[in-house]
Amino acid sequence: MMENKELMQVLQELKKELMQVLQELKAEIEELNSKLDEKEKKKVEKKDKYATDEEVELFKLSMLDLDIDPDRYDLNEPQARRSIKYIQEHIKEKNSPKGYIEKSLKSYLKPTDNPATKEEIYWKDNEIEPYLNLDNEKLFQLYQKIKPEQANKIGGVEKLKLIMVKKTIIQAIIDAGHIEELDGLLKEFEETKQAILDCWNKAGIVERCNMTAKAEEKLHLALQDYSPKEIEKAINNYSKIVNDDGYVFNFRWTLEEFLDKGIDKFLTDACFDNYKYSNFPLLC
C-alpha cells in the first residue's frame, strides 16, 4: 500500500515536471512563430518595395510621355526596381512628375550598357536646331549609313519621335562630319514645304499665307504619316468641297489646322460622297 502511494507521488511529480516542460516548449514555439511571422512580414514588405514587371512597363510609358528615353537606364536591376517604386510614390505626393523624374533618374538609376543609348548627348542647339524638322525616316537612314551598329540597336525609326533621341542622332551625324548630307535633306524638306505652301495658296481656301513656325511643325508631323503628294491631294480635295455649295462641309481651316486635323478626312475621293448635301436630307 505504501509502495503504491510513493509511486503515485512520483508520478504526480513527473506529471508536474512534464507539464512545466510542455509549457516552456509552448512558449518557445510561440516565440519562434512570432519571429517567423515577423521575418515573413519583413520579406513581404521588402518585396513590396520593388516594382513589379507591370509597374516597370507603366513607368516606361510615363518616361516616354515626358520625352525621356527609358532605354538609357537599366530598369531591371534590383536597385532600379526599388528606385522606380520610390520615384512613383513621390510623383503622386509632389504632383510634379517631369522635373522630379529627371532629377531622380540621375540620382537613383544606372545608365544602360546599350551602346546605342550611350551616344554623346551634349547637344549644340545652334547646330542641330535647323535640322529638327527633317523627315525621321530619311534621318534614320542617314544615321544607319554612318553608324550602322548604333542605329541597329536604337530600336528603329520610331525612336526618333523622342526629341532627345532625334537631337542625339543629329549631333552624332554633325560630329561625324556629314553635315553636307544633312543640308541635302534640309534642302529637300524646304522644297517640300514650299510645294505644299504653293498648293495651299493656289487652292483658294483662305487668303494667301506664309508657312508659320507652327504650321511647319504640323507639316513635319504630317510627313511622318503621309507623302507630300498625298498631302497635296488632300488639300485639293478639301478645296473642291469647301468652295462648292453642294457640300455640307464649309469650315475654312488655316493651313496649320488642316495639317493637324484635315488630311485624313480629305485624303481619298470618298470625301466627296461623305460631305454631299444629298446624303444629309435633314439639311436640304
NORKAUR-V742168 format. One record per pair of residues at least 6 apart in sequence whose C-alpha atoms are under 7 Angstrom apart, sorted by the first residue. I is the first residue (numbers start at 1). J is the second residue. Records with the same first field share a line. If there is no record, write none. Layout:
BEGIN
I: J, J
END
This chain:
BEGIN
49: 82, 85
50: 81, 82, 85
51: 81, 82, 84, 85
60: 70
63: 69, 70
66: 98
67: 162, 163
71: 112, 117
72: 111, 112, 117
73: 109, 110, 111, 112
74: 80, 110, 111, 112
75: 81
80: 109
83: 108
87: 101, 104
91: 97
115: 150
116: 150, 151, 153, 154
117: 154
119: 168
121: 168
123: 167, 168, 171
128: 167, 170, 171
131: 186
133: 217, 220
134: 185, 186, 189
135: 220, 223, 224
136: 157, 160
137: 157
140: 157
143: 151, 169, 173
144: 151
159: 165
160: 166
173: 179
192: 228
196: 232
197: 211
199: 232
200: 235
201: 208, 209
203: 236, 239
204: 239
205: 239, 252
206: 252
214: 256
215: 255, 256
218: 256, 259, 260
219: 259
222: 259
230: 267
231: 263
233: 267
234: 263, 266, 267
237: 266
238: 266
241: 247, 249
242: 249, 250, 251
246: 276, 277
247: 275, 276, 277
248: 275, 276, 277
249: 275
265: 271
277: 284
END
